[in-house]
């Protein structure tokens, strides 16, 4: 039995939206999968009351505490070991579940990933990866999109290697083309950090580096994997979300803009740690939660985390 744990207390509309999303997923998952809802007993029982789902498809694990959105991630994680996030990471570390998802405090999810699971091999900083929509209806992979605001050139190079591996094994990309997000195509363009990163990427035989990519290249699929710092990546993704929200208010129905809806991917993987961890948007709806669970399923079945371990531990 493969188990996907989800923090039922995380998110602006928890636990109702989380539980409803889990029920949506439970009805579609294969019989050898089980969803593990983690949260306060009364809240879980109340939210599940009256909902229909296949027998045995949902399990509950009770947690007495909750890490709220506004709390300091490191302090809250250490002071609340019995929080839904803390319990989720314990289950994942002990291999009682094969993936852990949360739409709660992203900082606490990073802390749990770093201190409970730890990074793989010599990896310095695990990134959060996002699915960036393309004109042809597919997605490219962008990393980082928020975990690391400032990145040294060596860290950007590791992002490139991680993104290439994730693209190959989780997204079935053939020899993924890796591009460095910059303000020009020329090798000498950009900040001191990106210029230095370019040299590292250019000489890295582990990746298929195609050079710099500009903002105007993002939607046309010039690169399969786009490397950037978490500050820039986060701004781009949130701008895309706001564009989608604006389009909805104007009744604009455009295939590309529609894919900027955060619900489509459902979540974003934290790559490079010893376990499958997915973080979701704080405003996650039931649809987003359902899709986040299926993103976790894909990550489990692709064995991408194991593939990354093989590379970074050798």
NORCORJO-V749249 format. One line per field, one symbol per residue. psi: psi as a letter, one per 30 degrees, with the letter a starting at -180 (. if undefined). A space follows every 50 residues. Layout:
# NORCORJO-V749249
psi->???
This chain:
# NORCORJO-V749249
psi->kkkjkkjffklfglfeeeeeeeeeeeffllfgkkkjkkakeeeeeeefkf kklkkffklkkkkflkjleflkeeeeeefifgleeeeeeeeeeggflflk kkgbjeeeeeeeeefeellkbgkejklkkljkklegfallkkklgfejek kleeeeeeeeeeeeeeeeefghkjikkkkjklglfkeglaleeeeeeeee eegjfflikgakkleffeffgekekkkllfeeeeeeeeeeeeeeeeeefg hkjkeeeeffkffeefakkjkgliljkkklkfgkleeeeeeeefeeeeee ffheeeeeeeeff.
